[in-house]
Amino acid sequence: MKQLRRLTVEVPRDPYRRGQRGLLRSFELSEAEFRELEREHAGHIVVEDEAVLVAQPRGHQIDLHYAFPDRDAFARQFPAMFQRLVALVDPSEGPLGFRLTLTDAPSRPYIEPVLSAQAFELIRDWLRMALAELPADVECSDDLAPGFVLRPAGPDDAEAIAQLEAVAFAVSWLTPAVARRMLAQAQVLRLLEETSTGRAAGFLHVRLDPPTGYVSDVAVHPDYQRRGLGEALMRWALACF
């Protein structure tokens, strides 16, 4: 006869540690960023049992970082936790409202109705791809296309990147301040320029989180669209990965 004993795992007291262990989560705050929020905006962090919900002001919007033990906990706890944040966060910190990234695709049918009930709407959709190997002709070259070059962006390019974002997308969230912060965090941010004029034609924002890579933004100015530049940017990103 076998005897079975249930093992209980102690829930960490530290909310940051809780955020790292939730099975249903999109918690992209570094510990330094989280500690800064704790010091300066303690009301932006809501903790309930094993669930954590954090509001991070990002220029014109407020990013939500979340961690819940499972789908049922999200459906049960998110509405009240979110309303607590809404009551505590100053609207001037994010005029464009709250943004939440849902990374658990299988959970979408369970989670999206909860978000819709809180007036969230889908503004962008990401695709997840698994690559066994790269095509032989994919190269990570800065000479992206005839007449165009893709170069690393610097702090002086923040304004141009924000302007490209505004004209390329119906809903724009990227501000010069946010672009500068992304560059300071050493994220891969590249500016596409027309070599003859030096005009900014597009940009690419790539995030590397081994073993996964994210194409966060691909933007081409309307004046330069339908020339294959968007595809060339994506091919560069795949080679980068």
C-alpha positions as CSV (number, residue, x, y, z in Angstrom):
1,M,0.0,0.0,0.0
2,K,1.3,3.5,-0.9
3,Q,0.7,6.5,1.2
4,L,0.5,9.9,-0.5
5,R,1.2,13.2,1.1
6,R,0.2,16.6,-0.4
7,L,3.1,19.1,-0.4
8,T,2.2,22.7,0.2
9,V,4.4,25.4,-1.3
10,E,4.7,28.6,0.7
11,V,3.6,31.7,-1.2
12,P,6.4,34.3,-1.2
13,R,5.7,37.4,0.8
14,D,7.5,39.6,-1.6
15,P,5.1,40.7,-4.4
16,Y,7.9,40.7,-7.0
17,R,8.6,37.0,-6.3
18,R,4.9,36.3,-6.6
19,G,4.9,37.9,-10.0
20,Q,7.7,35.6,-11.1
21,R,5.9,32.4,-10.2
22,G,2.3,32.9,-11.5
23,L,1.4,30.3,-14.1
24,L,-0.7,32.8,-16.0
25,R,1.4,35.9,-16.3
26,S,2.8,38.7,-18.4
27,F,5.3,40.2,-15.9
28,E,8.0,42.0,-17.8
29,L,9.2,44.4,-15.1
30,S,12.8,44.1,-14.0
31,E,13.3,43.9,-10.3
32,A,14.9,47.4,-10.4
33,E,11.8,48.8,-12.1
34,F,9.5,47.1,-9.6
35,R,11.4,48.4,-6.7
36,E,11.2,51.9,-8.1
37,L,7.4,51.6,-8.4
38,E,7.3,50.4,-4.8
39,R,9.2,53.5,-3.6
40,E,7.4,56.1,-5.8
41,H,4.0,54.6,-6.6
42,A,3.1,52.0,-4.0
43,G,-0.6,52.3,-4.9
44,H,0.3,51.1,-8.4
45,I,0.8,47.5,-7.0
46,V,-2.2,45.5,-6.0
47,V,-1.7,42.1,-4.3
48,E,-4.4,39.6,-3.5
49,D,-3.6,36.1,-2.3
50,E,-1.2,34.7,-5.0
51,A,-2.2,37.3,-7.6
52,V,-0.3,40.5,-8.5
53,L,-1.4,43.4,-10.7
54,V,1.0,46.3,-11.4
55,A,0.4,49.6,-13.2
56,Q,3.5,51.0,-14.9
57,P,3.2,54.5,-16.4
58,R,4.9,54.5,-19.8
59,G,4.6,58.0,-21.4
60,H,1.1,58.4,-22.7
61,Q,-0.2,55.0,-21.4
62,I,0.0,52.7,-18.5
63,D,1.2,49.1,-18.9
64,L,-0.3,46.4,-16.8
65,H,1.8,43.6,-15.6
66,Y,0.0,40.7,-14.0
67,A,0.6,37.2,-12.5
68,F,-2.2,34.9,-11.5
69,P,-2.0,31.2,-10.4
70,D,-4.5,30.1,-13.0
71,R,-7.4,31.1,-15.3
72,D,-10.0,30.8,-12.7
73,A,-8.1,33.1,-10.4
74,F,-7.8,35.6,-13.2
75,A,-11.6,35.6,-13.9
76,R,-12.4,35.8,-10.3
77,Q,-9.9,38.4,-9.1
78,F,-8.9,40.6,-12.0
79,P,-12.0,42.8,-12.2
80,A,-11.8,44.0,-8.6
81,M,-8.0,44.3,-8.6
82,F,-8.2,46.4,-11.8
83,Q,-10.9,48.7,-10.4
84,R,-8.7,49.3,-7.4
85,L,-5.9,50.4,-9.7
86,V,-8.2,52.6,-11.7
87,A,-9.2,54.4,-8.5
88,L,-5.6,54.9,-7.4
89,V,-3.8,55.8,-10.6
90,D,-3.8,59.4,-11.8
91,P,-5.3,59.6,-15.3
92,S,-2.7,62.2,-16.3
93,E,-0.1,59.4,-16.0
94,G,-1.6,57.7,-19.0
95,P,-4.0,59.7,-21.2
96,L,-4.3,56.8,-23.7
97,G,-5.4,54.5,-20.9
98,F,-4.2,51.0,-19.8
99,R,-2.5,48.5,-22.0
100,L,-2.3,44.8,-21.2
101,T,-0.3,42.1,-23.1
102,L,-1.8,38.6,-23.2
103,T,0.9,36.1,-23.8
104,D,-0.9,32.8,-23.0
105,A,-2.7,32.1,-26.3
106,P,-4.5,28.9,-25.1
107,S,-6.1,31.0,-22.3
108,R,-7.5,33.7,-24.6
109,P,-11.1,32.2,-24.8
110,Y,-11.2,32.4,-21.0
111,I,-9.5,35.7,-20.4
112,E,-10.8,38.0,-23.3
113,P,-14.4,38.0,-22.0
114,V,-13.1,39.2,-18.6
115,L,-11.1,42.0,-20.3
116,S,-14.0,43.0,-22.6
117,A,-16.2,43.4,-19.5
118,Q,-13.6,45.9,-18.2
119,A,-13.8,47.9,-21.5
120,F,-10.5,46.5,-23.0
121,E,-10.4,46.1,-26.8
122,L,-7.8,44.4,-29.0
123,I,-5.5,46.9,-30.7
124,R,-2.6,44.6,-31.8
125,D,-2.2,40.9,-32.3
126,W,1.1,39.0,-32.3
127,L,2.0,35.7,-34.0
128,R,4.2,33.0,-32.4
129,M,6.5,31.2,-34.8
130,A,8.8,28.3,-34.2
131,L,11.8,28.0,-36.6
132,A,13.6,24.8,-37.2
133,E,16.2,26.6,-39.2
134,L,16.6,29.8,-41.1
135,P,16.4,29.9,-44.9
136,A,19.8,30.0,-46.4
137,D,19.3,33.4,-48.0
138,V,18.4,35.2,-44.8
139,E,21.2,37.6,-43.7
140,C,21.6,40.1,-40.9
141,S,22.9,42.9,-43.1
142,D,22.6,46.6,-42.4
143,D,22.3,47.2,-46.2
144,L,18.6,46.2,-46.0
145,A,17.4,47.1,-49.5
146,P,18.8,49.1,-52.4
147,G,18.8,52.8,-51.3
148,F,18.1,52.0,-47.6
149,V,20.3,51.3,-44.6
150,L,19.3,49.9,-41.2
151,R,21.4,51.3,-38.4
152,P,21.3,51.2,-34.6
153,A,19.1,53.9,-33.2
154,G,20.5,56.4,-30.6
155,P,18.9,58.9,-28.2
156,D,18.8,61.6,-30.9
157,D,16.5,59.3,-32.9
158,A,13.8,59.1,-30.3
159,E,11.7,61.9,-31.9
160,A,11.9,60.4,-35.3
161,I,10.9,56.9,-34.0
162,A,7.9,58.4,-32.1
163,Q,6.8,60.2,-35.3
164,L,7.1,57.0,-37.4
165,E,5.0,55.1,-34.8
166,A,2.3,57.8,-35.0
167,V,1.9,57.7,-38.7
168,A,2.3,53.9,-39.1
169,F,-0.3,52.8,-36.5
170,A,-3.9,53.8,-35.8
171,V,-3.2,53.7,-32.0
172,S,0.2,55.1,-31.1
173,W,1.8,54.6,-27.7
174,L,5.5,55.2,-28.3
175,T,6.7,58.7,-27.2
176,P,10.2,60.1,-27.4
177,A,10.6,59.6,-23.7
178,V,9.6,55.9,-24.0
179,A,11.9,55.4,-27.0
180,R,14.8,56.9,-25.0
181,R,14.0,54.6,-22.1
182,M,14.0,51.5,-24.4
183,L,17.4,52.5,-25.8
184,A,18.8,53.0,-22.3
185,Q,17.6,49.4,-21.5
186,A,19.8,48.2,-24.4
187,Q,16.8,46.9,-26.4
188,V,17.4,46.3,-30.1
189,L,16.0,49.4,-31.8
190,R,17.0,50.0,-35.4
191,L,16.2,53.0,-37.6
192,L,15.6,52.5,-41.4
193,E,16.9,55.4,-43.4
194,E,16.9,56.4,-47.1
195,T,20.6,56.7,-47.9
196,S,20.2,59.5,-50.5
197,T,18.2,61.8,-48.2
198,G,18.9,60.5,-44.6
199,R,15.1,60.5,-44.1
200,A,13.7,58.1,-41.5
201,A,11.6,55.5,-43.4
202,G,10.9,53.0,-40.7
203,F,12.1,51.3,-37.5
204,L,12.3,47.9,-36.0
205,H,12.0,47.1,-32.3
206,V,13.3,43.6,-31.4
207,R,13.4,42.0,-27.9
208,L,15.6,39.0,-27.1
209,D,14.6,36.8,-24.2
210,P,16.4,33.5,-25.0
211,P,15.3,31.1,-26.2
212,T,12.6,33.4,-27.5
213,G,12.8,36.5,-29.7
214,Y,10.0,39.1,-30.0
215,V,9.4,41.5,-32.9
216,S,7.6,44.2,-30.8
217,D,7.2,46.8,-33.6
218,V,7.8,46.9,-37.4
219,A,6.9,50.3,-38.8
220,V,7.3,51.7,-42.3
221,H,6.3,55.3,-43.2
222,P,3.3,55.4,-45.5
223,D,5.5,57.2,-48.2
224,Y,7.8,54.1,-48.3
225,Q,5.2,51.3,-48.1
226,R,4.7,48.7,-50.8
227,R,8.4,48.5,-51.6
228,G,9.1,45.3,-49.6
229,L,10.7,47.1,-46.8
230,G,8.5,45.6,-44.1
231,E,9.3,42.1,-45.3
232,A,13.0,43.1,-45.4
233,L,12.8,44.3,-41.7
234,M,11.2,41.0,-40.7
235,R,13.9,39.0,-42.5
236,W,16.5,41.0,-40.7
237,A,14.8,40.2,-37.4
238,L,14.7,36.5,-38.1
239,A,18.4,36.5,-39.0
240,C,19.1,38.5,-35.7
241,F,17.3,35.7,-33.8
